[in-house]
Amino acid sequence: MARAVSPRRKIAFTLLAWSVALLLFFPILYTLITSIKTEGEAISGFNLIPSFTLENYVEVQTQRDYWKPFSNSVILSLLSTLVALVIAVPAAWAMAFSPTPRTKDILMWMLSTKMMPAVAVLVPIYLLFRDWGLLDTRTGLTFMLTMINLPIVVWMLYTYFREIPGEILEAARMDGAGLWGEIVHVLTPMALPGIASTMLLNIILAWNESFWTIRLTTTNAAPLTAFIASFSSPQGLFWAKLSAASTLAIAPILIMGWFSQKQLVRGLTFGAVK
């Protein structure tokens, strides 16, 4: 029987939850407020009452081409996610349903690659990209984004697949299903919530990646992260314009996250409660 919670405690937990949510959302809110200030107001100090000007958005659009980096971000995020899923689904299936004594070691090794500082491999990767002609190309960035997010995708899918009873797959084999038929027609539909949440998370990670996108691109394949960085000039930081560019960059992913939050939460908690 569930323990009764007093109204005072409910109010306290509600206020605490709203306080934490406001604290987490405040940087985004202040970026939006700064974007509608003048440059003078933006550098004058902390102020929550802007002058409500849209000149920064107009200048961002006129000085830089927003739609080209936006399209690059969309293409790179979706394409790297698709490639990662094509690789990760069979890999996670093999680890979940045909494990070997080295499976856990491989999973830990994959996860350990995320702990390595990216700057430690910047020089060799930059030289390889230069020699292979992949600098400032969508192909090169798609490959890079796929590789850096692949360990997380494999780990998440492995966790979801472990929750699926192996007897169902055995029944599919007895009915004549081949390997790919088992993965495509049986496993994938059952793990669809987990695959969807993994896809959404990978899109967000690829969209927000800045270290490699700034260093491996200049103009042709530059996504929105490089678009934001372009507003840092030798003359100084133009905070209002920088905030306007940041708002335009994070708005699409915020909107996507807002409308897909139920699916994301459902997938992330897939198999957590039995």
C-alpha positions as CSV (number, residue, x, y, z in Angstrom):
1,M,0.0,0.0,0.0
2,A,1.4,3.4,-1.0
3,R,2.3,5.7,1.8
4,A,0.3,8.9,2.1
5,V,2.1,12.1,1.4
6,S,1.1,15.2,3.3
7,P,0.0,18.3,1.3
8,R,2.8,20.3,2.8
9,R,5.4,17.8,1.5
10,K,3.7,17.8,-1.9
11,I,4.0,21.6,-2.1
12,A,7.7,21.4,-1.0
13,F,8.6,18.9,-3.6
14,T,6.7,20.8,-6.3
15,L,8.6,24.0,-5.4
16,L,11.9,22.2,-5.4
17,A,11.2,20.6,-8.8
18,W,10.2,24.0,-10.3
19,S,13.3,25.6,-8.8
20,V,15.6,23.0,-10.3
21,A,13.9,23.2,-13.6
22,L,14.2,27.0,-13.6
23,L,17.9,26.8,-12.7
24,L,18.5,24.4,-15.6
25,F,16.5,26.5,-18.1
26,F,17.9,29.9,-17.0
27,P,21.0,29.9,-19.2
28,I,18.7,29.3,-22.3
29,L,16.3,32.0,-21.1
30,Y,19.1,34.5,-20.5
31,T,20.5,33.8,-23.9
32,L,17.1,34.6,-25.4
33,I,16.8,37.8,-23.4
34,T,20.3,38.9,-24.4
35,S,19.5,38.2,-28.1
36,I,16.9,41.0,-28.0
37,K,19.1,43.5,-26.3
38,T,21.4,46.1,-28.0
39,E,25.1,45.5,-27.9
40,G,25.5,48.2,-25.3
41,E,22.9,46.6,-23.0
42,A,24.4,43.2,-23.5
43,I,27.9,44.2,-22.3
44,S,26.7,46.6,-19.6
45,G,26.0,43.7,-17.2
46,F,23.3,41.5,-15.8
47,N,19.9,42.7,-16.8
48,L,16.6,40.8,-17.3
49,I,14.7,43.7,-18.9
50,P,15.8,44.0,-22.6
51,S,14.9,46.7,-25.0
52,F,13.1,44.1,-27.3
53,T,15.0,44.7,-30.6
54,L,15.3,42.2,-33.4
55,E,18.2,43.9,-35.1
56,N,20.6,41.2,-33.9
57,Y,18.6,38.5,-35.7
58,V,18.5,40.7,-38.9
59,E,22.2,41.2,-38.7
60,V,22.9,37.6,-38.1
61,Q,20.9,36.7,-41.2
62,T,22.5,39.4,-43.4
63,Q,26.1,38.9,-42.2
64,R,26.0,35.1,-42.3
65,D,24.0,32.5,-44.3
66,Y,22.0,30.8,-41.6
67,W,20.3,28.2,-43.8
68,K,23.5,26.6,-45.1
69,P,24.8,25.6,-41.7
70,F,21.3,24.7,-40.6
71,S,21.0,22.3,-43.5
72,N,24.4,20.9,-42.8
73,S,23.4,20.3,-39.1
74,V,20.2,18.5,-40.2
75,I,22.0,16.3,-42.8
76,L,25.0,15.5,-40.5
77,S,22.8,14.7,-37.5
78,L,20.3,12.5,-39.4
79,L,22.9,10.7,-41.6
80,S,25.3,10.0,-38.7
81,T,22.4,8.6,-36.6
82,L,21.3,6.4,-39.5
83,V,24.8,5.0,-40.1
84,A,25.3,4.5,-36.3
85,L,22.0,2.5,-36.0
86,V,22.8,0.4,-39.1
87,I,26.1,-0.6,-37.3
88,A,24.8,-0.7,-33.7
89,V,21.7,-2.8,-34.1
90,P,23.5,-6.0,-35.4
91,A,26.3,-5.4,-32.9
92,A,24.0,-5.0,-30.0
93,W,22.0,-8.0,-31.1
94,A,25.1,-10.2,-31.2
95,M,26.2,-9.0,-27.7
96,A,22.8,-9.4,-26.2
97,F,21.8,-12.8,-27.6
98,S,25.1,-14.4,-28.6
99,P,27.4,-13.2,-25.9
100,T,31.0,-14.5,-25.6
101,P,33.3,-14.4,-22.6
102,R,34.8,-11.1,-24.0
103,T,31.5,-9.3,-24.5
104,K,31.6,-7.3,-21.3
105,D,35.2,-6.4,-22.0
106,I,34.4,-5.2,-25.4
107,L,31.5,-3.1,-24.0
108,M,33.7,-1.6,-21.4
109,W,36.4,-0.8,-24.0
110,M,33.9,0.9,-26.2
111,L,32.7,3.0,-23.3
112,S,36.2,3.8,-22.2
113,T,36.8,5.5,-25.6
114,K,34.3,8.2,-24.5
115,M,36.5,9.0,-21.5
116,M,39.5,9.9,-23.6
117,P,40.0,13.6,-24.1
118,A,39.2,14.5,-27.7
119,V,42.2,16.8,-27.9
120,A,44.5,13.9,-27.4
121,V,43.7,12.5,-30.9
122,L,43.1,15.8,-32.6
123,V,46.5,16.0,-34.5
124,P,46.5,12.5,-35.9
125,I,42.8,12.7,-36.9
126,Y,43.3,16.1,-38.5
127,L,46.3,14.8,-40.5
128,L,44.4,11.7,-41.6
129,F,41.5,13.9,-42.8
130,R,43.9,16.2,-44.6
131,D,45.6,13.3,-46.4
132,W,42.3,11.6,-47.3
133,G,40.7,14.9,-48.5
134,L,37.9,14.7,-45.9
135,L,38.5,18.2,-44.3
136,D,35.4,20.4,-44.6
137,T,33.3,17.7,-46.1
138,R,30.0,16.2,-45.0
139,T,31.4,12.7,-45.6
140,G,34.2,13.3,-43.1
141,L,32.0,14.9,-40.5
142,T,29.4,12.1,-40.8
143,F,32.1,9.5,-40.3
144,M,33.5,11.4,-37.3
145,L,30.1,12.0,-35.6
146,T,29.2,8.3,-36.2
147,M,32.3,7.1,-34.5
148,I,32.2,9.3,-31.5
149,N,28.6,8.5,-30.7
150,L,28.6,4.8,-31.7
151,P,29.7,3.5,-28.2
152,I,26.7,5.2,-26.6
153,V,24.3,3.9,-29.3
154,V,25.6,0.3,-28.9
155,W,25.4,0.5,-25.1
156,M,21.8,1.8,-25.1
157,L,20.6,-0.7,-27.7
158,Y,22.3,-3.6,-25.9
159,T,20.5,-2.6,-22.7
160,Y,17.1,-2.5,-24.5
161,F,17.7,-5.8,-26.3
162,R,18.6,-7.6,-23.0
163,E,15.1,-7.0,-21.9
164,I,13.6,-8.9,-24.8
165,P,13.0,-12.6,-24.0
166,G,15.2,-14.8,-26.0
167,E,12.4,-17.4,-26.4
168,I,10.6,-15.1,-28.8
169,L,13.7,-15.0,-31.1
170,E,14.0,-18.8,-30.8
171,A,10.4,-19.2,-31.8
172,A,11.0,-17.0,-34.9
173,R,14.0,-19.2,-35.8
174,M,11.8,-22.3,-35.5
175,D,9.3,-20.7,-37.9
176,G,12.0,-20.3,-40.5
177,A,13.2,-16.7,-39.9
178,G,16.8,-16.1,-41.0
179,L,19.2,-13.8,-39.2
180,W,18.2,-10.6,-40.9
181,G,14.5,-11.5,-40.7
182,E,14.9,-12.1,-37.0
183,I,16.5,-8.7,-36.5
184,V,14.3,-6.7,-38.9
185,H,10.9,-8.3,-38.4
186,V,11.0,-9.5,-34.8
187,L,13.7,-7.7,-32.7
188,T,13.3,-4.2,-34.2
189,P,9.5,-3.8,-33.7
190,M,9.8,-5.1,-30.1
191,A,12.6,-2.7,-29.3
192,L,11.2,0.3,-31.3
193,P,10.7,2.6,-28.2
194,G,14.4,2.0,-27.2
195,I,15.6,2.5,-30.8
196,A,13.6,5.7,-31.1
197,S,14.9,7.1,-27.9
198,T,18.5,6.1,-28.9
199,M,18.0,7.8,-32.3
200,L,16.7,11.0,-30.7
201,L,19.5,11.1,-28.2
202,N,22.1,10.6,-31.0
203,I,20.6,13.4,-33.1
204,I,20.9,15.7,-30.1
205,L,24.5,14.7,-29.4
206,A,25.4,15.1,-33.1
207,W,23.7,18.4,-33.3
208,N,25.5,19.8,-30.3
209,E,28.9,18.5,-31.1
210,S,31.3,21.5,-31.4
211,F,34.9,20.3,-30.8
212,W,35.2,18.3,-34.0
213,T,32.9,20.3,-36.2
214,I,34.8,23.6,-35.6
215,R,38.2,22.0,-36.1
216,L,37.4,19.9,-39.2
217,T,35.4,22.4,-41.2
218,T,35.6,25.9,-42.5
219,T,32.7,26.8,-44.8
220,N,31.3,24.0,-47.0
221,A,30.3,21.5,-44.3
222,A,30.2,23.9,-41.3
223,P,27.1,23.2,-39.1
224,L,25.4,25.5,-36.7
225,T,28.1,25.1,-34.0
226,A,30.7,26.6,-36.4
227,F,28.1,29.2,-37.3
228,I,28.0,30.3,-33.6
229,A,31.8,30.3,-33.3
230,S,32.1,32.6,-36.4
231,F,30.7,35.5,-34.3
232,S,33.8,35.5,-32.2
233,S,36.1,37.9,-34.0
234,P,39.5,39.6,-33.3
235,Q,37.6,42.8,-32.5
236,G,35.9,41.1,-29.6
237,L,32.8,39.2,-28.6
238,F,29.5,40.7,-29.8
239,W,27.3,39.2,-27.1
240,A,23.9,40.2,-28.5
241,K,24.7,38.9,-31.9
242,L,26.3,35.8,-30.4
243,S,23.2,35.2,-28.3
244,A,20.9,35.6,-31.4
245,A,23.0,33.1,-33.3
246,S,22.9,30.7,-30.4
247,T,19.1,31.0,-30.1
248,L,18.7,30.3,-33.8
249,A,21.0,27.2,-33.4
250,I,19.4,25.7,-30.4
251,A,15.7,26.5,-31.3
252,P,15.2,23.5,-33.7
253,I,16.6,20.9,-31.3
254,L,14.6,22.4,-28.4
255,I,11.4,22.2,-30.4
256,M,12.2,18.6,-31.5
257,G,13.0,17.7,-27.9
258,W,9.8,19.3,-26.6
259,F,7.5,17.4,-29.0
260,S,9.3,14.1,-28.6
261,Q,9.8,14.2,-24.8
262,K,7.2,11.4,-24.1
263,Q,8.8,9.1,-26.6
264,L,12.3,9.9,-25.3
265,V,11.3,9.2,-21.7
266,R,9.5,6.1,-22.6
267,G,12.5,4.8,-24.5
268,L,15.0,5.7,-21.7
269,T,12.9,3.9,-19.1
270,F,12.3,0.9,-21.4
271,G,12.7,-2.2,-19.3
272,A,13.4,-0.2,-16.1
273,V,10.2,-1.4,-14.4
274,K,9.1,-5.0,-14.5
